[in-house]
């Protein structure tokens, strides 16, 4: 009975990881697919910012552009933000026009959706990998998956609009068409918004925050870059000159992690025999909760002949590069963020194209 209970808990965690993976992979794939479709089928034109639509502090750029047939159109961006910079009136930008709606466009040199898609897909792959490797797929996995699917279907049914209140497809299309229309009265130059005393104070305060945050973000970027390069160098050295040998997980070492979410982390202790017939035990550098390995699990060991205990890891194939890859990617993103913070908070610079005196 107790064993069945433990299996149920493990299956619940496993199915939860699967659902999280499906959500991340689905949303990431949707963003990447939509972006790819727009780039393959969208119309390309050069547009000029003629103003923004202010929706409670979120600004949507509006462009005027001319197609190859000589027709001139007005389109609004498919993204909005509270940022002022980049929305200067008269700014010329390359556009991707929606293939189905000439009143909707996006900047062709913007890769926000692709970046968000990758950011979602990476943890999705990690969650799926953890679900498949940290837990065995048993009959309880199917039972728990069915229970959770029934629960989610019931919750989804509760939030669905009652049948009598549902909007018809024709009404939905008509409402979408009205939403896509641009009322010229709502389009105002961003300079008019940024020139108000309230916005000037807000921009100056944000610039001061950005100047203070930039060095701290830079320190984190350098630290992650150093750790990522060290990890990449170690993996590259083992991959190029290391040896492989069959090993076995002999036990798990639990370590208590302090913090807001305190928990145990389980590290596999692996025993293997080197090429010169020495028996070596080492603790793998990757720990998880729940434990990914169990006592007696066979593994492949990748080790350095000069230090078979200190230079030994469980060989996970291409996944060996996951940790250094994520560290380097995070370092690049933080480096970009640091440069953006420095640029947006530069003293005496025009903020968002509107002259704002630097505080003294």
C-alpha positions as CSV (number, residue, x, y, z in Angstrom):
1,X,0.0,0.0,0.0
2,X,2.8,2.4,1.0
3,X,4.7,1.5,-2.2
4,X,1.6,2.4,-4.3
5,X,1.3,5.7,-2.5
6,X,4.9,6.5,-3.3
7,X,4.4,5.5,-6.9
8,X,1.4,7.8,-7.1
9,X,3.4,10.8,-5.7
10,X,6.2,10.1,-8.3
11,X,3.7,9.8,-11.1
12,X,2.0,13.0,-10.1
13,X,5.3,14.9,-10.2
14,X,6.2,13.2,-13.5
15,X,2.8,14.1,-15.2
16,X,3.2,17.7,-13.8
17,X,6.6,18.0,-15.5
18,X,5.1,16.6,-18.7
19,X,2.3,19.2,-18.6
20,X,4.8,22.0,-17.9
21,X,6.9,20.7,-20.8
22,X,3.9,20.7,-23.2
23,X,2.9,24.2,-22.2
24,X,6.4,25.6,-22.7
25,X,7.0,23.7,-25.9
26,X,3.6,24.5,-27.3
27,X,3.8,28.3,-26.5
28,X,7.4,28.4,-27.7
29,X,6.6,26.5,-30.9
30,X,3.6,28.8,-31.5
31,X,5.7,31.9,-31.2
32,X,8.5,30.6,-33.4
33,X,6.0,29.2,-36.0
34,X,4.0,32.5,-36.1
35,X,7.3,34.4,-36.5
36,X,8.5,32.1,-39.3
37,X,5.1,32.4,-41.1
38,X,5.2,36.2,-40.9
39,X,8.7,36.3,-42.3
40,X,7.9,33.9,-45.1
41,X,4.5,35.3,-46.2
42,X,4.5,38.9,-44.9
43,X,4.9,41.9,-47.2
44,X,8.0,43.9,-46.8
45,X,8.0,47.7,-46.9
46,X,9.7,50.7,-45.4
47,X,7.5,52.6,-42.9
48,X,7.5,55.8,-41.0
49,X,6.3,56.2,-37.4
50,X,3.5,58.8,-37.5
51,X,2.6,58.5,-33.8
52,X,1.4,56.1,-31.1
53,X,-1.8,54.9,-29.6
54,X,-1.8,55.3,-25.8
55,X,-3.5,52.5,-24.0
56,X,-3.1,53.4,-20.3
57,X,0.6,53.9,-20.5
58,X,1.2,51.2,-23.1
59,X,2.2,52.7,-26.4
60,X,1.5,51.0,-29.8
61,X,3.4,52.5,-32.7
62,X,1.5,53.5,-35.9
63,X,3.3,53.4,-39.3
64,X,2.6,54.8,-42.7
65,X,4.1,52.8,-45.6
66,X,3.9,52.5,-49.3
67,X,3.7,49.2,-51.2
68,X,5.3,48.4,-54.5
69,X,2.1,49.1,-56.3
70,X,2.2,52.7,-55.1
71,X,-0.7,52.4,-52.6
72,X,-0.2,54.0,-49.2
73,X,-1.5,52.4,-46.0
74,X,-1.5,53.0,-42.2
75,X,-0.8,50.1,-39.9
76,X,-0.3,49.7,-36.2
77,X,2.3,47.5,-34.6
78,X,1.4,44.1,-33.3
79,X,3.3,44.8,-30.1
80,X,3.0,47.5,-27.4
81,X,5.2,48.6,-24.5
82,X,5.6,51.3,-22.0
83,X,9.0,52.3,-23.5
84,X,9.3,55.7,-25.2
85,X,12.6,55.0,-27.0
86,X,12.3,53.7,-30.5
87,X,8.9,55.3,-31.1
88,X,10.1,58.7,-32.3
89,X,7.8,60.4,-34.9
90,X,9.4,60.3,-38.3
91,X,11.6,57.3,-37.5
92,X,12.0,55.1,-40.6
93,X,11.8,51.3,-40.0
94,X,11.7,48.2,-42.2
95,X,8.3,46.5,-41.8
96,X,6.8,43.1,-42.2
97,X,3.1,43.6,-43.1
98,X,0.6,41.0,-42.2
99,X,-0.3,38.9,-45.2
100,X,-4.0,38.9,-44.2
101,X,-4.3,42.4,-42.7
102,X,-2.5,45.4,-44.2
103,X,-3.4,47.4,-41.0
104,X,-1.1,45.2,-38.9
105,X,2.7,45.3,-39.0
106,X,5.9,44.5,-37.1
107,X,9.4,45.8,-37.3
108,X,11.4,43.4,-39.6
109,X,14.6,43.7,-37.6
110,X,12.8,42.9,-34.3
111,X,13.4,39.3,-33.0
112,X,11.4,39.5,-29.8
113,X,9.0,36.7,-30.6
114,X,11.9,34.4,-31.7
115,X,13.8,35.1,-28.4
116,X,10.6,34.5,-26.4
117,X,10.1,31.2,-28.3
118,X,13.6,30.0,-27.5
119,X,13.3,31.1,-23.9
120,X,10.2,28.9,-23.6
121,X,11.4,25.9,-25.6
122,X,14.7,25.5,-23.6
123,X,12.9,24.9,-20.3
124,X,10.3,22.8,-22.1
125,X,13.1,20.5,-23.3
126,X,14.6,20.4,-19.8
127,X,11.2,19.6,-18.2
128,X,10.5,16.8,-20.7
129,X,14.0,15.4,-20.2
130,X,13.6,15.4,-16.4
131,X,10.2,13.8,-16.6
132,X,11.6,10.9,-18.7
133,X,14.8,10.4,-16.8
134,X,14.0,11.2,-13.2
135,X,11.0,8.9,-13.0
136,X,10.2,5.5,-14.5
137,X,7.1,5.4,-16.8
138,X,4.7,3.0,-15.0
139,X,1.0,2.1,-15.1
140,X,0.6,4.7,-12.3
141,X,1.8,7.4,-14.8
142,X,-1.1,6.6,-17.1
143,X,-3.6,6.6,-14.2
144,X,-2.3,10.0,-12.9
145,X,-2.3,11.5,-16.4
146,X,-5.9,10.5,-16.9
147,X,-6.9,11.9,-13.5
148,X,-5.1,15.2,-14.2
149,X,-6.6,15.5,-17.7
150,X,-10.1,14.9,-16.3
151,X,-9.5,17.6,-13.7
152,X,-8.1,20.1,-16.3
153,X,-11.0,19.4,-18.6
154,X,-13.5,20.0,-15.7
155,X,-11.8,23.3,-14.8
156,X,-11.7,24.4,-18.5
157,X,-15.4,23.6,-18.8
158,X,-16.1,26.0,-15.9
159,X,-14.3,28.9,-17.5
160,X,-15.9,28.4,-21.0
161,X,-18.4,31.0,-22.0
162,X,-22.0,29.6,-21.6
163,X,-23.4,28.5,-24.9
164,X,-26.1,31.2,-24.9
165,X,-23.5,33.9,-24.4
166,X,-21.0,32.8,-27.0
167,X,-20.2,35.2,-29.8
168,X,-20.8,33.9,-33.4
169,X,-17.9,33.6,-35.8
170,X,-19.3,36.4,-37.9
171,X,-19.6,38.7,-34.8
172,X,-16.1,37.8,-33.7
173,X,-14.7,38.6,-37.1
174,X,-16.6,41.9,-37.2
175,X,-15.3,42.8,-33.7
176,X,-11.7,41.9,-34.8
177,X,-12.1,44.1,-37.8
178,X,-13.2,47.0,-35.6
179,X,-10.3,46.4,-33.3
180,X,-7.9,46.6,-36.3
181,X,-9.3,49.9,-37.4
182,X,-7.1,52.9,-36.6
183,X,-8.9,56.0,-35.4
184,X,-6.7,59.0,-36.4
185,X,-7.9,60.9,-33.4
186,X,-6.2,58.4,-31.1
187,X,-2.8,58.6,-32.8
188,X,-0.5,61.2,-31.1
189,X,3.2,61.9,-31.4
190,X,5.2,60.2,-28.7
191,X,6.9,63.6,-28.2
192,X,3.7,65.1,-27.0
193,X,3.3,62.4,-24.3
194,X,7.0,62.5,-23.3
195,X,6.9,66.3,-23.0
196,X,4.5,66.3,-20.1
197,X,6.0,67.1,-16.6
198,X,4.8,63.7,-15.3
199,X,6.5,61.8,-18.1
200,X,9.7,63.8,-17.8
201,X,9.9,62.9,-14.1
202,X,9.2,59.3,-14.9
203,X,11.9,59.2,-17.6
204,X,14.5,60.8,-15.4
205,X,13.7,58.5,-12.5
206,X,13.9,55.5,-14.8
207,X,17.2,56.7,-16.3
208,X,18.7,57.0,-12.8
209,X,17.6,53.4,-12.0
210,X,19.0,52.1,-15.2
211,X,22.4,53.8,-14.5
212,X,22.6,52.2,-11.1
213,X,21.4,48.8,-12.3
214,X,23.8,48.6,-15.3
215,X,27.1,47.9,-13.3
216,X,25.3,45.2,-11.2
217,X,24.0,43.4,-14.2
218,X,27.4,43.7,-15.8
219,X,29.0,41.9,-12.8
220,X,26.5,39.1,-13.1
221,X,27.1,38.8,-16.8
222,X,30.9,38.6,-16.3
223,X,30.5,36.0,-13.6
224,X,28.2,33.8,-15.7
225,X,30.5,34.2,-18.7
226,X,33.5,33.1,-16.6
227,X,31.7,30.1,-15.2
228,X,30.2,29.2,-18.5
229,X,33.6,29.3,-20.2
230,X,35.2,27.2,-17.5
231,X,32.5,24.6,-17.8
232,X,32.7,24.6,-21.6
233,X,36.5,24.3,-21.4
234,X,36.2,21.3,-19.0
235,X,33.6,19.6,-21.2
236,X,35.6,20.2,-24.4
237,X,38.7,18.8,-22.8
238,X,36.9,15.7,-21.6
239,X,35.2,15.2,-25.0
240,X,38.5,15.5,-26.9
241,X,40.9,13.6,-24.7
242,X,38.8,11.9,-22.0
243,X,38.0,8.2,-21.7
244,X,34.7,6.4,-21.3
245,X,34.0,3.5,-19.1
246,X,30.9,1.7,-17.8
247,X,29.9,2.7,-14.3
248,X,27.2,2.1,-11.7
249,X,25.4,4.3,-9.2
250,X,26.3,2.8,-5.8
251,X,24.4,5.3,-3.6
252,X,22.9,8.8,-3.5
253,X,24.3,11.7,-1.4
254,X,21.7,14.1,-0.1
255,X,22.6,17.7,0.6
256,X,20.3,20.3,2.2
257,X,19.9,23.4,0.2
258,X,19.2,26.5,2.3
259,X,17.0,29.4,1.0
260,X,13.5,30.4,0.5
261,X,12.7,27.0,-1.1
262,X,14.8,24.8,1.2
263,X,15.0,21.2,0.0
264,X,17.3,18.2,-0.4
265,X,19.4,17.7,-3.5
266,X,20.5,14.2,-4.4
267,X,23.8,13.6,-6.1
268,X,24.7,10.2,-7.5
269,X,27.8,8.5,-6.3
270,X,29.2,6.5,-9.2
271,X,31.8,3.6,-9.1
272,X,33.7,2.6,-12.2
273,X,36.9,0.9,-13.3
274,X,39.5,2.9,-15.2
275,X,41.5,1.7,-18.2
276,X,44.4,0.6,-15.9
277,X,42.0,-1.4,-13.7
278,X,41.6,1.0,-10.8
279,X,38.3,1.2,-9.0
280,X,37.2,4.8,-8.6
281,X,34.2,6.4,-6.9
282,X,33.1,10.0,-7.5
283,X,30.2,12.3,-6.9
284,X,28.6,13.6,-10.0
285,X,28.4,17.4,-10.3
286,X,24.7,17.4,-11.2
287,X,22.2,16.9,-8.4
288,X,18.4,16.9,-8.6
289,X,15.3,16.7,-6.6
290,X,13.7,14.3,-7.1
291,X,16.7,12.0,-7.6
292,X,17.3,11.2,-11.3
293,X,19.2,8.0,-10.6
294,X,18.7,5.1,-8.2
295,X,21.1,2.7,-6.7
296,X,22.2,0.1,-9.2
297,X,21.5,2.2,-12.3
298,X,24.1,1.6,-15.0
299,X,25.8,4.8,-16.4
300,X,28.6,5.7,-18.8
301,X,31.4,7.6,-17.2
302,X,33.5,10.2,-19.0
303,X,36.8,10.8,-17.2
304,X,40.3,12.3,-17.6
305,X,43.1,9.8,-17.2
306,X,45.3,12.2,-15.2
307,X,42.7,12.6,-12.5
308,X,40.1,9.8,-12.8
309,X,38.2,11.0,-9.7
310,X,38.3,14.8,-10.0
311,X,37.8,14.8,-13.8
312,X,34.9,12.4,-14.0
313,X,31.2,13.0,-14.9
314,X,28.3,10.9,-16.0
315,X,28.3,11.0,-19.8
316,X,25.0,12.4,-20.9
317,X,25.9,12.8,-24.6
318,X,24.9,16.2,-26.1
319,X,23.3,17.1,-22.7
320,X,26.8,17.5,-21.4
321,X,26.8,20.9,-23.1
322,X,23.4,22.0,-21.6
323,X,24.8,23.7,-18.5
324,X,27.6,25.6,-20.1
325,X,25.3,26.5,-23.0
326,X,22.7,27.9,-20.7
327,X,25.3,29.8,-18.7
328,X,26.8,31.4,-21.8
329,X,23.3,32.2,-23.2
330,X,22.4,33.9,-19.9
331,X,25.7,35.8,-20.0
332,X,25.0,37.1,-23.5
333,X,21.4,38.2,-22.5
334,X,22.7,39.9,-19.4
335,X,25.4,41.6,-21.4
336,X,22.8,42.9,-23.9
337,X,20.7,44.1,-21.0
338,X,23.6,45.9,-19.4
339,X,24.3,47.7,-22.7
340,X,20.7,48.7,-23.0
341,X,20.6,50.0,-19.4
342,X,23.7,52.0,-20.0
343,X,22.4,53.5,-23.2
344,X,18.9,54.3,-21.9
345,X,20.4,55.7,-18.7
346,X,23.2,57.7,-20.2
347,X,23.4,61.2,-18.7
348,X,22.5,64.0,-21.1
349,X,21.3,61.6,-23.8
350,X,17.9,62.0,-25.4
351,X,15.5,59.6,-23.8
352,X,13.3,58.1,-26.4
353,X,14.3,60.8,-28.9
354,X,13.0,63.6,-26.5
355,X,15.6,65.8,-24.9
356,X,15.7,65.3,-21.2
357,X,18.2,67.1,-19.1
358,X,20.3,64.8,-16.9
359,X,19.7,65.4,-13.2
360,X,22.6,67.2,-11.5
